[in-house]
């Protein structure tokens, strides 16, 4: 696999027109065009065509595919769908050996010629349009901090007669006693002590740097990368803030790049929220702000945490709708192995400045109005980012429109509250089933501006219950044998 190091050739550098994209492909001698889109759970899907087989008209007419084979899309009797490439997303793929142009696409119904309502990217585009229509702001900016693990080996299987998993990492603290004939050099992060140690404890510096170089080669702006708290290779790469749909596109490419760069190095990346027992899970803290033209709307030098009343109401919307939001923001059964007290996971639905145990934090690093933002800490990187970002925006706008007040801030360690105080603090759902129930009961705010549709919400809930919750519920786990075999 070749990791690109040429100057950025995406978004800004390529002329964002069908002709500009195809001219670049021809001039660079690119062999294929790879067409990517996202299914309802949030995974990239793709197929490729030779450059010579992609006419300019495809950017308007679309290219056919079988929508019934895509999770959360069509039934078999209405399977024909179209992909319409978005030339503004074109870039030279940074990880493939065969020179390939990659384009993110929108999904279109071939009968109505309208955008497909279950296309997650279309939801994000509608959310941005709705923001403008409200008159509240013109742009929302998003800065996700996605964490992930880099393992050297993973095994898992589930059959009728048994189930198991095992992961391993050269960095795992459990390997300090390894004696298998290979030199054991000893430097490893202890459990929950992986935050910021320098090499040789951090063995993944160069690998993360290669991931960043690949991202930068296609125009993604990266602010920092570092080792995270967990032993066994937990990592974080932070992207510079960007508008909603653009940032969601970049996060999909972020996952694609990290996984492929790791694979080329003989390692494997997972964005699973809680792959290791008794160590930190992987979250995706999401920084967000609203702007009107060049004016940031979340700053007030006299407000609590230097935030404006508008930002306070935005927080009110996030907190009011948080249980429903988590159906999109913490969307797996495994997400709720992370959302438990004790691992910096924010289970208490309150806000605070600086305090990382609150689910909404107001960063206080800088007093520049342009830096003022809110950080929603409940999401994790298993989320479909198009849906998660859109849902958070819709909750915040509902809070602004209804002037929802989030109550008093709590600046104490929330895990050390007195019992009489703790009982008054609402908490996040304890399971995916609970979050889906909250979404069923509280989703009218998502329907504003037709951003989400009832069909999408019902399909999403049905998929999660049938394919994930029901199937997980049927299967005994190894720990149940530990607890109950001698019952």
C-alpha positions in Angstrom: 0.0 0.0 0.0 1.4 3.4 -1.0 0.8 6.3 1.5 0.5 9.5 -0.5 2.8 12.4 0.4 2.1 14.8 -2.5 0.5 18.1 -2.1 -3.2 18.0 -1.1 -5.4 17.1 -4.0 -8.9 17.2 -2.7 -11.7 19.7 -1.8 -9.7 22.9 -2.4 -7.2 21.9 -5.0 -9.3 20.0 -7.5 -11.7 22.1 -9.5 -15.0 20.9 -7.9 -16.8 20.3 -11.2 -17.3 17.0 -13.2 -15.0 18.3 -15.9 -12.3 19.4 -13.4 -12.5 16.0 -11.6 -12.2 14.0 -14.8 -9.5 16.2 -16.3 -7.4 15.6 -13.1 -8.0 11.8 -13.4 -6.8 11.8 -17.0 -3.9 14.1 -16.5 -2.6 12.1 -13.5 -3.1 8.8 -15.3 -5.5 7.5 -12.7 -6.9 4.1 -13.5 -10.1 3.9 -11.5 -12.8 6.0 -9.9 -13.9 4.7 -6.5 -17.5 5.7 -5.6 -18.1 5.7 -1.8 -21.3 6.1 0.2 -22.5 5.3 3.7 -25.1 2.8 4.8 -27.6 3.4 7.6 -25.4 2.0 10.5 -22.5 4.2 9.3 -20.1 2.1 7.3 -18.5 3.1 4.0 -19.7 1.1 1.0 -18.0 1.4 -2.4 -17.5 0.1 -6.0 -15.0 1.2 -8.7 -15.2 1.9 -12.4 -12.5 2.6 -14.9 -11.9 6.3 -15.5 -12.8 5.8 -19.1 -16.3 4.5 -18.1 -17.3 7.5 -16.0 -18.8 10.2 -18.3 -19.5 13.7 -17.1 -23.2 12.9 -17.3 -22.8 10.5 -14.4 -22.5 13.5 -12.1 -26.1 14.4 -12.9 -27.7 11.1 -14.1 -26.1 8.9 -11.5 -24.8 5.3 -11.6 -27.1 2.4 -10.7 -26.6 0.0 -7.7 -28.6 -2.6 -5.7 -30.0 -0.8 -2.7 -31.6 -4.0 -1.3 -28.1 -5.3 -0.5 -27.2 -2.3 1.7 -28.0 -2.3 5.4 -31.0 -0.1 6.2 -31.8 0.8 2.5 -34.4 -0.8 0.2 -36.5 -3.9 0.0 -35.7 -6.3 -2.8 -38.8 -5.3 -4.9 -37.6 -1.7 -5.0 -33.9 -2.3 -5.1 -32.7 -0.1 -8.0 -31.0 3.1 -6.7 -28.6 5.7 -8.0 -25.3 7.1 -6.8 -24.6 10.7 -7.8 -20.9 11.6 -7.3 -20.2 14.9 -5.4 -17.2 16.5 -7.3 -16.4 18.6 -4.3 -15.3 15.5 -2.4 -13.0 14.1 -5.1 -9.4 13.2 -4.1 -6.6 10.9 -5.0 -7.0 7.9 -2.7 -4.0 8.1 -0.3 -3.8 4.4 0.6 -4.4 2.3 -2.6 -1.5 1.0 -4.7 -3.4 1.4 -8.0 -3.8 5.1 -8.7 -7.4 5.8 -7.9 -9.7 8.8 -7.7 -12.1 8.6 -4.8 -15.4 10.4 -4.7 -18.1 10.5 -2.0 -21.6 10.1 -3.4 -25.2 11.0 -2.6 -28.0 8.4 -3.0 -30.9 9.2 -5.3 -34.2 7.4 -6.0 -34.3 6.6 -9.7 -38.1 6.9 -9.9 -38.7 10.3 -8.2 -35.2 11.6 -9.0 -35.1 13.0 -5.5 -32.5 12.5 -2.8 -33.0 9.3 -0.8 -34.3 10.1 2.6 -32.4 7.2 4.2 -29.1 8.4 2.9 -27.2 9.6 6.0 -25.3 12.2 4.0 -28.5 13.7 2.7 -29.7 14.1 6.4 -26.5 16.1 7.1 -27.1 18.3 4.1 -30.7 18.9 5.2 -29.6 19.8 8.7 -27.2 22.5 7.3 -30.0 23.9 5.2 -32.4 23.9 8.1 -29.9 25.8 10.2 -29.9 28.6 7.7 -33.7 28.5 7.4 -34.1 29.1 11.1 -32.2 32.4 10.8 -30.3 31.5 14.0 -27.0 30.9 12.3 -25.5 30.3 8.9 -22.9 27.7 9.8 -22.2 25.0 12.4 -18.7 23.9 13.1 -17.7 20.5 14.3 -14.5 19.2 15.9 -14.7 15.5 16.8 -12.0 13.9 18.9 -12.2 10.2 18.0 -10.3 7.6 20.0 -9.4 4.2 18.7 -7.3 1.2 19.5 -4.4 -0.2 17.4 -4.0 -3.9 18.1 -1.5 -6.4 16.8 -3.9 -9.4 16.8 -7.6 -10.0 17.3 -9.6 -13.2 17.4 -13.3 -13.6 17.8 -15.9 -16.2 17.0 -19.6 -16.9 17.9 -21.1 -20.3 17.2 -23.9 -22.4 18.7 -21.4 -24.3 20.9 -19.3 -21.4 22.1 -18.1 -17.8 21.8 -14.8 -16.1 22.6 -12.6 -13.1 21.8 -9.0 -12.3 22.4 -7.0 -9.2 21.5 -3.3 -8.6 21.8 -1.0 -5.7 21.5 2.8 -5.4 21.8 2.0 -2.4 24.0 -0.4 -4.3 26.3 0.8 -4.2 29.9 -0.1 -7.9 30.2 2.9 -8.7 28.0 5.5 -7.6 30.5 5.9 -11.3 31.6 5.9 -12.7 28.1 8.7 -15.2 27.4 8.3 -16.7 23.9 11.8 -16.4 22.6 11.3 -12.9 21.2 13.1 -10.1 23.1 10.8 -8.5 25.7 11.9 -4.8 25.9 9.6 -4.0 28.8 8.4 -0.4 28.1 4.6 -0.5 28.1 1.8 1.8 29.3 0.2 0.6 32.5 -3.6 0.3 32.7 -5.1 3.8 32.4 -1.7 5.4 32.2 -1.3 5.7 28.4 -1.9 9.4 28.2 1.1 11.2 26.7 4.1 9.0 27.6 7.0 9.6 25.2 8.6 6.8 23.2 9.7 4.1 23.8 6.6 3.6 25.9 4.6 5.1 23.1 5.6 2.7 20.2 3.0 4.0 17.8 4.3 7.6 17.1 5.4 6.9 13.6 2.3 4.9 12.7 0.0 7.7 13.8 2.2 10.2 11.9 1.8 8.1 8.7 -2.0 8.2 9.3 -1.9 12.0 9.6 0.3 12.3 6.5 -2.2 10.3 4.5 -5.0 12.6 5.8 -3.1 15.7 5.1 -2.4 14.5 1.6 -6.1 14.7 0.7 -6.6 18.1 2.4 -7.8 17.0 5.8 -6.5 19.5 8.4 -5.2 17.7 11.5 -4.5 19.6 14.8 -2.7 16.9 16.8 -2.2 13.2 17.4 -1.2 11.4 20.6 -1.4 8.2 22.6 -4.6 7.9 24.7 -5.2 6.7 28.2 -5.6 3.0 27.5 -2.8 0.5 27.4 -2.5 -1.7 24.3 -2.3 1.1 21.7 -5.2 3.5 22.4 -4.8 6.5 20.1 -6.4 9.8 19.2 -6.1 12.1 16.1 -7.9 15.4 16.3 -9.2 17.2 13.2 -9.5 20.9 12.8 -13.1 22.1 13.0 -15.1 22.2 9.8 -18.8 22.6 8.7 -21.1 19.7 9.4 -21.3 17.7 6.2 -17.7 18.4 5.3 -16.6 17.2 8.8 -18.7 14.0 8.5 -17.1 13.3 5.1 -13.7 13.7 6.7 -14.5 11.5 9.6 -15.6 8.7 7.3 -12.2 9.1 5.5 -10.4 9.3 8.9 -11.7 5.8 9.7 -10.9 4.5 6.2 -7.4 5.8 6.4 -6.5 4.8 9.9 -7.7 1.2 9.3 -5.8 0.9 6.0 -2.6 2.4 7.1 -2.6 0.2 10.2 -3.3 -2.9 8.0 -0.3 -2.1 5.8 1.8 -2.0 8.9 0.5 -5.4 10.0 -1.7 -4.0 12.7 -5.5 -3.5 13.1 -7.6 -0.5 14.1 -11.0 -0.7 15.9 -13.4 2.1 16.8 -15.3 -0.3 19.0 -16.2 1.8 22.1 -15.1 -0.8 24.7 -12.8 -3.5 23.4 -10.8 -4.0 26.7 -12.1 -4.8 30.1 -11.0 -2.7 33.0 -9.4 0.1 30.9 -10.6 3.2 29.2 -13.1 2.9 26.4 -12.9 4.9 23.1 -15.1 8.0 23.0 -15.7 10.7 20.4 -16.0 14.0 22.2 -17.6 16.4 19.8 -16.8 20.1 19.9 -19.5 22.3 18.2 -20.4 25.9 17.7 -22.7 28.2 15.7 -21.7 31.1 13.6 -23.6 33.8 11.7 -21.3 34.8 8.8 -18.0 35.7 10.5 -19.5 36.2 13.9 -19.2 33.4 16.6 -22.5 33.1 18.5 -21.4 31.1 21.5 -19.2 33.8 23.2 -20.1 36.2 25.9 -17.3 37.5 28.1 -19.7 38.0 31.0 -21.5 34.7 30.8 -20.7 31.5 32.8 -17.7 29.9 31.1 -17.7 32.9 28.8 -20.7 31.5 26.8 -23.7 33.3 25.5 -27.4 32.8 26.4 -27.8 31.3 23.0 -25.1 28.7 23.8 -26.7 28.1 27.2 -30.0 27.3 25.4 -28.1 25.1 23.0 -26.8 23.1 26.0 -30.4 23.0 27.3 -31.4 21.2 24.1 -28.5 18.7 24.2 -29.3 17.8 27.8 -33.1 17.7 27.3 -32.8 15.3 24.4 -29.6 13.4 25.4 -31.3 10.0 26.0 -32.7 10.1 22.5 -29.5 11.5 21.0 -27.6 8.5 22.3 -29.5 6.2 20.0 -27.4 7.9 17.2 -24.4 9.0 19.3 -23.7 5.8 21.2 -25.4 3.4 18.9 -24.1 0.0 19.8 -24.7 -2.5 22.6 -21.0 -2.2 23.3 -21.3 1.6 23.7 -22.9 1.0 27.1 -19.9 -1.0 28.3 -18.2 2.5 28.1 -20.9 4.7 29.5 -20.4 3.6 33.1 -18.9 5.6 36.0 -15.2 5.6 36.6 -13.4 5.8 33.2 -13.9 9.5 32.3 -17.1 8.4 30.6 -19.7 11.1 31.1 -22.9 9.5 32.4 -24.2 12.5 34.3 -26.4 14.8 32.2 -25.0 18.2 33.4 -22.7 20.8 32.1 -19.6 22.5 33.4 -16.6 24.5 32.4 -13.4 22.5 32.3 -14.9 19.5 34.1 -14.4 16.3 32.1 -16.9 14.3 34.2 -19.8 16.4 32.8 -21.5 15.3 29.6 -21.3 18.9 28.3 -18.0 20.6 28.9 -17.1 24.2 28.1 -13.4 24.3 27.2 -11.5 27.2 28.9 -8.1 27.0 27.1 -8.6 30.3 25.3 -10.7 33.5 25.7 -10.8 34.2 22.0 -14.4 34.5 20.9 -13.7 32.4 17.8 -12.5 29.5 20.0 -15.6 29.4 22.2 -17.4 26.1 21.7 -19.2 23.3 23.6 -18.0 19.8 23.9 -20.6 17.0 24.0 -18.8 14.0 25.6 -21.3 11.2 25.4 -20.8 10.1 21.7 -18.4 7.4 20.7 -16.8 6.6 17.3 -19.0 3.7 16.4 -21.6 6.4 15.5 -22.8 7.2 12.0 -21.3 10.7 12.1 -23.8 12.1 9.5 -26.7 11.1 11.7 -25.0 11.9 15.0 -23.8 15.4 14.1 -27.2 16.2 12.6 -29.1 15.0 15.6 -27.0 17.0 18.0 -27.5 20.1 15.9 -31.3 19.6 15.8 -31.3 19.2 19.6 -29.3 22.4 20.1 -31.5 24.3 17.8 -34.6 23.0 19.6 -33.1 24.3 22.8 -32.5 27.7 21.3 -35.9 28.0 19.8 -37.7 26.9 23.0 -35.2 28.8 25.2 -34.5 25.6 27.3 -32.3 26.4 30.3 -29.9 23.6 31.3 -30.1 24.4 35.1 -27.1 25.2 37.2 -23.7 24.1 36.2 -21.8 21.6 38.4 -18.1 22.2 38.8 -17.5 19.4 41.3 -16.2 15.9 40.5 -19.5 14.3 39.7 -18.3 10.9 40.9 -17.7 12.3 44.4 -21.1 14.0 44.9 -22.9 13.5 48.1 -25.8 11.0 47.8 -28.5 13.7 48.2 -26.8 15.6 45.4 -26.2 12.6 43.1 -29.8 11.5 43.2 -30.9 14.8 41.6 -28.6 14.3 38.6 -30.1 12.7 35.5 -28.0 10.0 33.8 -27.5 8.7 30.4 -29.4 5.5 29.3 -27.9 2.3 30.6 -28.4 0.3 27.4 -29.0 0.7 23.7 -32.5 -0.6 24.2 -33.2 2.2 26.7 -31.7 4.8 24.2 -33.9 3.5 21.4 -36.9 3.7 23.6 -36.1 7.3 24.4 -35.8 8.0 20.6 -39.2 6.5 20.0 -40.7 8.8 22.7 -38.7 11.9 21.8 -38.0 12.5 18.1 -40.3 15.4 17.1 -37.3 17.8 17.3 -35.6 15.7 14.6 -38.5 16.1 12.2 -38.2 19.9 12.1 -37.4 21.0 8.5 -37.9 17.4 7.4 -34.2 16.8 8.4 -35.0 13.3 9.7 -38.1 11.5 8.5 -40.3 9.1 10.5 -39.4 6.4 8.0 -35.6 6.8 8.7 -36.1 6.8 12.4 -38.4 3.8 12.4 -36.1 1.9 10.0 -33.1 2.7 12.2 -34.8 1.6 15.4 -36.1 -1.6 13.8 -32.6 -2.4 12.4 -30.9 -1.9 15.8 -33.5 -4.0 17.7 -33.7 -6.8 15.2 -30.1 -7.2 14.1 -28.2 -6.1 17.2 -30.2 -6.1 20.4 -32.3 -9.3 19.8 -29.3 -11.3 18.5 -27.0 -10.2 21.3 -29.7 -11.0 23.8 -30.0 -14.6 22.6 -26.4 -15.5 23.2 -24.8 -16.5 26.5 -21.4 -14.9 27.3 -18.3 -16.4 28.8 -18.8 -14.3 31.9 -22.2 -15.9 32.5 -20.5 -19.3 32.6 -18.1 -17.9 35.2 -21.0 -16.7 37.2 -23.6 -19.3 36.8 -22.2 -22.7 35.6 -22.3 -24.1 39.1 -25.8 -22.7 39.9 
